[in-house]
Amino acid sequence: MRKICSVDNCSNDVFENTTECVLHCEKSDYSHDFNNKGILKRFYDALIDYVAGSIFKFGNSFISSEIRSNTVKDYLNGEEFDDGVVDFCNKQVIVFNAIFFPCRDNRDPFDYLNILRKVKGVHFNYCKFTANSIEIPEVEAFFQDCEFYRWWSITQSKILENINNVLYQDCNFRENVSSYLGDDQNALLDISLFNDCSFEKELSFGNVSLNKPVFNNTDGTTVKINRLRIENCRVEGKFVLNNSRVNHILIKDSEFKWKVELKYGHIDDIELINTNFKGLFDSFSTRYGKFYCFKNIFSDFVGFEKCKFAALEGDSELNQLSVFKFVTFIGFTNFRNSKFYQGLDLEDTNLKEAPNFLNIELLSGNTNRETLRIIKNSFDKIGNHIEANKFFVLEMSKYKQELSKKPLNQEKLIFWLNEKTSNFGQSYLLPIFWVVIFSIIYYLIILGYESNLLYRLMPYANEKIKLVSSVFNGVAASIIPFKSLLRDGMEFISLLFYIIFASLIWQIIVAVKRHTRR
């Protein structure tokens, strides 16, 4: 009893013990298929029948009476025909539905690329591939809802007209995908490649010029890529990868001529190394884990607004300090409303313009003092002195850590006093508190002096106390500008407290000005 292929609208006989025909049944690697009861040759013959059947399926009235199905089959099978048959086939666009394309070798006489190269265009619709590439540069191609089971090599091709004007749409790549174009250092891809595709392993581009956008994804669609690597490439078109979920991105030794967008994404680990970004770089509202930027040049606007860095859930080891090392920002840079959960390092950056750090949050103590100084200065330059004061305090806290490693000296003492009396001019309540405390102390000293408390406690040292106090009081009274302000008999003590109160009042004035300055 004849068994028919289980695929809809297919009337072919099943292949061996499967439930599908030789076109639709599952394929394996080349060595297995080569020895599998002639499956590769039988697939080749069945594909010829499929192409010929597709051409004559609807009884095209423009087909010449001299061109028959058998004529087309013979031509596809390698026989020579006149120009009429060749031209006819070269005008045909074939849709391959749910066909499973096996591995192939161009040395085989039954290599199915010999068939595909004889038509104008091929539309692979819900097809599956164990092949590693389909090299048909002169044929218009379009892969829609296809699945690729083995590593896949992207090759130059013409694009069959489609809504999104891409080569691959809604496809799933289970293994690595690369842009290997031979050893030609001037190799280029001048077609848009992907729309809403997913990549379970690595998508890599190396030593190639990308003249058209790599991605042309649908707005709002989430794109999943395990790893993306762009190395030694020249990207001429826009590079837009929004709404992405990527485990690792490496961009190295490359140049981007136009706009780069990485918006609304979730990127666990990104490394930007020795790359020039000539156009706008926009990473609005993207969540990063590890962020490492080394020896890059950004020539235009750079936007990291509402981004979150080191923000992976749990205790991920990728949640690290965000680093911009030896990076040059020629244009304006925007970090507004961003959060750095493990700190930020801008110490070795070159900034032509002051970045916008409004409402940023540094949620760890890993940020170095130079970075805090850069943030503080950026607020000062735009007149936002209140925000600048906040980062001035953080800068001083870092400076305190540096001083803690040094021996006690004048700088360290003044720094300590500034912190304790006003929190580096940030608090006006703290110096008021100390004014009250020292006022009480001074008042108690006055009471003790008026009651001769010291003389009564140490009667055996009265002469020495009187001698020492007279010397110090005489010195204090010799400072003419303060003489009228000093208390008789307590000139030296009065001078000390006068200096203390003057310093504290100055701290109050400075703190109030920092909170109200316009």
RONU-925861 format. One record per residue (C-alpha): residue in three letters; x, y, z. Coordinates in steps of 0.5 Angstrom, whole numbers, padded with zeros to 4 digits, always signed. Example, Ala and Ser with C-alpha at 12.3 -4.5 7.8 and 13.67 -1.06 7.14 Angstrom:
BEGIN
ALA+0025-0009+0016;SER+0027-0002+0014;
This chain:
BEGIN
MET+0000+0000+0000;ARG+0003+0007-0002;LYS+0004+0012+0004;ILE+0004+0019+0002;CYS+0008+0024+0006;SER+0005+0027+0012;VAL+0006+0034+0010;ASP+0000+0038+0008;ASN-0001+0039+0000;CYS+0005+0034-0001;SER+0003+0028-0005;ASN+0010+0025-0005;ASP+0012+0018-0003;VAL+0015+0017+0004;PHE+0022+0016+0004;GLU+0024+0009+0007;ASN+0021+0009+0014;THR+0020+0016+0016;THR+0013+0019+0015;GLU+0015+0025+0010;CYS+0018+0025+0003;VAL+0025+0026+0002;LEU+0024+0033+0001;HIS+0021+0034+0008;CYS+0024+0028+0012;GLU+0029+0030+0017;LYS+0037+0030+0015;SER+0043+0029+0019;ASP+0051+0031+0017;TYR+0054+0030+0011;SER+0057+0023+0012;HIS+0051+0020+0015;ASP+0046+0023+0009;PHE+0052+0021+0004;ASN+0051+0013+0006;ASN+0043+0014+0008;LYS+0041+0010+0002;GLY+0042+0015-0003;ILE+0038+0020+0000;LEU+0042+0026-0003;LYS+0041+0024-0010;ARG+0034+0022-0009;PHE+0033+0029-0006;TYR+0036+0032-0012;ASP+0032+0029-0016;ALA+0026+0031-0012;LEU+0028+0038-0012;ILE+0028+0038-0019;ASP+0021+0035-0020;TYR+0019+0040-0014;VAL+0021+0046-0018;ALA+0019+0044-0025;GLY+0012+0043-0022;SER+0012+0050-0018;ILE+0013+0053-0025;PHE+0007+0049-0029;LYS+0003+0049-0023;PHE-0002+0054-0025;GLY-0002+0053-0032;ASN+0002+0060-0034;SER-0001+0063-0041;PHE+0006+0066-0042;ILE+0009+0059-0043;SER+0012+0058-0050;SER+0009+0051-0053;GLU+0016+0049-0054;ILE+0017+0049-0046;ARG+0015+0043-0043;SER+0016+0041-0036;ASN+0020+0035-0038;THR+0024+0040-0042;VAL+0025+0045-0035;LYS+0027+0038-0031;ASP+0032+0036-0036;TYR+0035+0043-0036;LEU+0035+0043-0029;ASN+0039+0037-0029;GLY+0045+0040-0033;GLU+0043+0038-0040;GLU+0044+0044-0045;PHE+0038+0048-0048;ASP+0037+0054-0052;ASP+0037+0061-0050;GLY+0029+0061-0049;VAL+0029+0055-0044;VAL+0035+0059-0040;ASP+0031+0065-0040;PHE+0025+0062-0038;CYS+0028+0059-0032;ASN+0032+0065-0030;LYS+0025+0069-0030;GLN+0022+0064-0025;VAL+0021+0065-0017;ILE+0020+0059-0013;VAL+0017+0058-0006;PHE+0020+0052-0002;ASN+0015+0050+0003;ALA+0017+0047+0009;ILE+0023+0043+0006;PHE+0029+0040+0010;PHE+0035+0042+0006;PRO+0041+0037+0007;CYS+0049+0038+0008;ARG+0052+0039+0001;ASP+0058+0038-0002;ASN+0060+0042-0009;ARG+0064+0037-0012;ASP+0058+0032-0012;PRO+0054+0032-0019;PHE+0048+0032-0015;ASP+0049+0039-0011;TYR+0042+0042-0011;LEU+0046+0049-0011;ASN+0046+0047-0019;ILE+0039+0047-0019;LEU+0038+0054-0015;ARG+0043+0058-0019;LYS+0038+0057-0025;VAL+0032+0061-0023;LYS+0031+0068-0022;GLY+0029+0068-0014;VAL+0028+0063-0008;HIS+0023+0064-0003;PHE+0025+0059+0003;ASN+0019+0059+0007;TYR+0019+0055+0014;CYS+0025+0051+0011;LYS+0030+0047+0015;PHE+0037+0047+0014;THR+0043+0042+0016;ALA+0047+0045+0010;ASN+0052+0050+0013;SER+0051+0056+0007;ILE+0047+0057+0001;GLU+0052+0060-0004;ILE+0047+0063-0009;PRO+0050+0071-0010;GLU+0047+0072-0017;VAL+0040+0069-0015;GLU+0035+0073-0011;ALA+0034+0070-0004;PHE+0029+0070+0002;PHE+0029+0066+0008;GLN+0023+0066+0012;ASP+0021+0063+0019;CYS+0027+0058+0017;GLU+0031+0054+0022;PHE+0038+0052+0022;TYR+0041+0046+0026;ARG+0048+0047+0024;TRP+0053+0053+0024;TRP+0051+0058+0018;SER+0056+0062+0014;ILE+0053+0068+0011;THR+0054+0070+0004;GLN+0053+0075-0001;SER+0046+0075-0004;LYS+0041+0079-0008;ILE+0035+0080-0004;LEU+0028+0077-0006;GLU+0023+0083-0005;ASN+0020+0083+0002;ILE+0016+0088+0006;ASN+0022+0088+0011;ASN+0027+0088+0005;VAL+0032+0083+0009;LEU+0035+0076+0007;TYR+0033+0073+0014;GLN+0026+0074+0017;ASP+0024+0070+0024;CYS+0029+0065+0023;ASN+0032+0061+0029;PHE+0040+0059+0029;ARG+0041+0054+0033;GLU+0049+0054+0032;ASN+0054+0059+0031;VAL+0053+0064+0025;SER+0059+0068+0022;SER+0060+0072+0016;TYR+0066+0068+0013;LEU+0067+0071+0006;GLY+0074+0068+0004;ASP+0080+0071+0005;ASP+0079+0078+0002;GLN+0080+0083+0006;ASN+0076+0088+0002;ALA+0070+0083+0003;LEU+0063+0087+0004;LEU+0056+0085+0005;ASP+0051+0090+0002;ILE+0045+0087+0004;SER+0040+0088+0010;LEU+0040+0081+0014;PHE+0036+0080+0020;ASN+0029+0081+0022;ASP+0026+0079+0029;CYS+0031+0073+0028;SER+0034+0069+0034;PHE+0041+0066+0035;GLU+0042+0061+0040;LYS+0050+0061+0040;GLU+0054+0066+0037;LEU+0053+0071+0031;SER+0060+0074+0029;PHE+0062+0079+0024;GLY+0070+0079+0022;ASN+0074+0083+0017;VAL+0068+0085+0013;SER+0065+0092+0011;LEU+0057+0092+0013;ASN+0054+0097+0008;LYS+0047+0096+0010;PRO+0044+0095+0017;VAL+0045+0089+0020;PHE+0038+0089+0023;ASN+0032+0091+0021;ASN+0027+0089+0027;THR+0020+0090+0028;ASP+0019+0096+0033;GLY+0018+0093+0040;THR+0020+0086+0038;THR+0025+0082+0043;VAL+0031+0080+0040;LYS+0035+0074+0043;ILE+0042+0073+0042;ASN+0047+0069+0046;ARG+0053+0072+0044;LEU+0055+0078+0038;ARG+0062+0079+0036;ILE+0064+0085+0031;GLU+0071+0085+0030;ASN+0075+0089+0025;CYS+0069+0091+0021;ARG+0067+0097+0018;VAL+0060+0099+0019;GLU+0057+0104+0014;GLY+0050+0103+0015;LYS+0046+0104+0021;PHE+0047+0099+0027;VAL+0040+0098+0031;LEU+0039+0093+0036;ASN+0034+0095+0040;ASN+0030+0091+0045;SER+0035+0086+0045;ARG+0037+0080+0050;VAL+0044+0079+0049;ASN+0049+0075+0054;HIS+0055+0078+0051;ILE+0057+0083+0046;LEU+0064+0084+0044;ILE+0066+0090+0039;LYS+0073+0091+0037;ASP+0078+0094+0032;SER+0072+0097+0028;GLU+0069+0103+0026;PHE+0061+0105+0026;LYS+0060+0111+0021;TRP+0053+0112+0022;LYS+0048+0112+0028;VAL+0048+0106+0033;GLU+0042+0104+0038;LEU+0042+0099+0043;LYS+0036+0102+0047;TYR+0031+0098+0052;GLY+0036+0092+0052;HIS+0038+0087+0057;ILE+0046+0086+0056;ASP+0049+0082+0061;ASP+0056+0083+0059;ILE+0059+0088+0054;GLU+0066+0090+0051;LEU+0067+0096+0047;ILE+0075+0096+0045;ASN+0079+0100+0040;THR+0073+0102+0036;ASN+0071+0109+0033;PHE+0064+0111+0033;LYS+0063+0117+0028;GLY+0055+0118+0029;LEU+0050+0118+0035;PHE+0051+0113+0040;ASP+0044+0112+0044;SER+0043+0107+0049;PHE+0037+0109+0052;SER+0034+0105+0058;THR+0038+0099+0057;ARG+0040+0095+0063;TYR+0047+0092+0063;GLY+0051+0087+0067;LYS+0059+0088+0066;PHE+0060+0094+0062;TYR+0068+0095+0059;CYS+0069+0101+0055;PHE+0077+0101+0053;LYS+0080+0106+0048;ASN+0074+0108+0044;ILE+0073+0115+0040;PHE+0065+0117+0040;SER+0065+0123+0035;ASP+0058+0125+0036;PHE+0052+0125+0042;VAL+0053+0119+0047;GLY+0047+0117+0051;PHE+0046+0113+0057;GLU+0040+0116+0059;LYS+0036+0112+0064;CYS+0041+0106+0064;LYS+0042+0101+0069;PHE+0049+0098+0070;ALA+0051+0092+0074;ALA+0044+0091+0075;LEU+0043+0084+0074;GLU+0039+0080+0078;GLY+0042+0076+0084;ASP+0049+0076+0086;SER+0052+0075+0079;GLU+0059+0076+0078;LEU+0058+0080+0072;ASN+0056+0086+0076;GLN+0062+0090+0076;LEU+0065+0097+0076;SER+0063+0100+0070;VAL+0069+0102+0066;PHE+0071+0108+0061;LYS+0078+0107+0060;PHE+0082+0111+0055;VAL+0076+0113+0052;THR+0075+0120+0048;PHE+0068+0123+0048;ILE+0068+0129+0043;GLY+0061+0131+0043;PHE+0056+0131+0049;THR+0055+0125+0053;ASN+0048+0124+0057;PHE+0048+0120+0063;ARG+0042+0123+0066;ASN+0038+0118+0071;SER+0042+0113+0070;LYS+0044+0108+0076;PHE+0051+0105+0077;TYR+0050+0099+0082;GLN+0057+0098+0083;GLY+0060+0105+0081;LEU+0063+0108+0075;ASP+0070+0109+0073;LEU+0071+0116+0068;GLU+0078+0117+0071;ASP+0082+0116+0064;THR+0077+0119+0060;ASN+0078+0125+0055;LEU+0072+0130+0055;LYS+0071+0135+0051;GLU+0064+0137+0054;ALA+0062+0137+0061;PRO+0057+0131+0061;ASN+0050+0131+0064;PHE+0050+0127+0070;LEU+0043+0130+0073;ASN+0040+0125+0078;ILE+0045+0119+0077;GLU+0046+0114+0083;LEU+0052+0111+0085;LEU+0050+0106+0089;SER+0057+0103+0092;GLY+0063+0106+0094;ASN+0067+0103+0088;THR+0067+0110+0084;ASN+0074+0113+0085;ARG+0076+0121+0087;GLU+0077+0123+0080;THR+0071+0121+0077;LEU+0067+0124+0083;ARG+0071+0130+0081;ILE+0069+0130+0074;ILE+0062+0129+0076;LYS+0062+0135+0081;ASN+0065+0140+0076;SER+0060+0138+0070;PHE+0055+0141+0075;ASP+0059+0147+0077;LYS+0060+0148+0069;ILE+0052+0149+0068;GLY+0051+0152+0075;ASN+0048+0147+0079;HIS+0052+0148+0085;ILE+0047+0144+0090;GLU+0048+0138+0086;ALA+0056+0139+0085;ASN+0056+0140+0093;LYS+0053+0133+0094;PHE+0059+0130+0089;PHE+0064+0135+0093;VAL+0062+0131+0099;LEU+0063+0124+0096;GLU+0070+0127+0093;MET+0072+0129+0100;SER+0070+0122+0103;LYS+0075+0119+0098;TYR+0080+0124+0099;LYS+0079+0122+0106;GLN+0081+0114+0105;GLU+0087+0116+0101;LEU+0089+0121+0107;SER+0088+0115+0112;LYS+0094+0111+0109;LYS+0099+0117+0110;PRO+0102+0120+0117;LEU+0099+0125+0121;ASN+0100+0132+0118;GLN+0097+0139+0117;GLU+0093+0137+0111;LYS+0090+0131+0115;LEU+0089+0135+0121;ILE+0085+0141+0117;PHE+0081+0135+0113;TRP+0079+0132+0119;LEU+0077+0138+0122;ASN+0073+0140+0116;GLU+0069+0134+0116;LYS+0067+0134+0123;THR+0065+0141+0124;SER+0061+0142+0117;ASN+0061+0135+0113;PHE+0066+0139+0108;GLY+0061+0145+0108;GLN+0055+0141+0106;SER+0051+0141+0113;TYR+0050+0148+0117;LEU+0047+0145+0123;LEU+0053+0141+0125;PRO+0057+0148+0126;ILE+0051+0151+0129;PHE+0051+0145+0134;TRP+0059+0146+0135;VAL+0058+0153+0137;VAL+0053+0151+0142;ILE+0057+0146+0145;PHE+0063+0151+0145;SER+0059+0157+0148;ILE+0057+0152+0154;ILE+0064+0150+0155;TYR+0067+0158+0154;TYR+0061+0160+0159;LEU+0064+0154+0164;ILE+0071+0156+0164;ILE+0069+0164+0165;LEU+0065+0161+0171;GLY+0071+0157+0173;TYR+0075+0163+0172;GLU+0071+0168+0176;SER+0071+0163+0182;ASN+0078+0162+0182;LEU+0077+0154+0181;LEU+0084+0153+0178;TYR+0087+0156+0184;ARG+0083+0152+0189;LEU+0084+0146+0186;MET+0092+0146+0185;PRO+0094+0151+0191;TYR+0101+0149+0191;ALA+0102+0151+0183;ASN+0099+0158+0184;GLU+0105+0162+0182;LYS+0107+0158+0176;ILE+0099+0158+0174;LYS+0100+0166+0175;LEU+0106+0166+0171;VAL+0104+0162+0165;SER+0097+0165+0164;SER+0100+0172+0165;VAL+0105+0170+0159;PHE+0100+0167+0154;ASN+0095+0173+0156;GLY+0100+0178+0154;VAL+0102+0175+0148;ALA+0094+0175+0146;ALA+0093+0182+0148;SER+0099+0184+0143;ILE+0095+0182+0137;ILE+0092+0189+0137;PRO+0086+0187+0132;PHE+0083+0183+0137;LYS+0085+0186+0144;SER+0078+0190+0145;LEU+0075+0183+0144;LEU+0079+0179+0149;ARG+0076+0178+0156;ASP+0081+0181+0162;GLY+0085+0176+0165;MET+0083+0171+0160;GLU+0086+0174+0154;PHE+0089+0167+0151;ILE+0083+0163+0152;SER+0078+0168+0149;LEU+0083+0169+0143;LEU+0082+0161+0142;PHE+0075+0161+0143;TYR+0074+0167+0138;ILE+0078+0163+0133;ILE+0074+0157+0134;PHE+0067+0161+0134;ALA+0070+0165+0127;SER+0071+0159+0124;LEU+0065+0155+0126;ILE+0061+0162+0123;TRP+0064+0162+0117;GLN+0063+0154+0116;ILE+0055+0156+0117;ILE+0056+0161+0112;VAL+0059+0157+0107;ALA+0054+0151+0108;VAL+0048+0156+0107;LYS+0051+0159+0101;ARG+0052+0152+0098;HIS+0045+0150+0099;THR+0042+0157+0097;ARG+0047+0159+0092;ARG+0044+0161+0085;
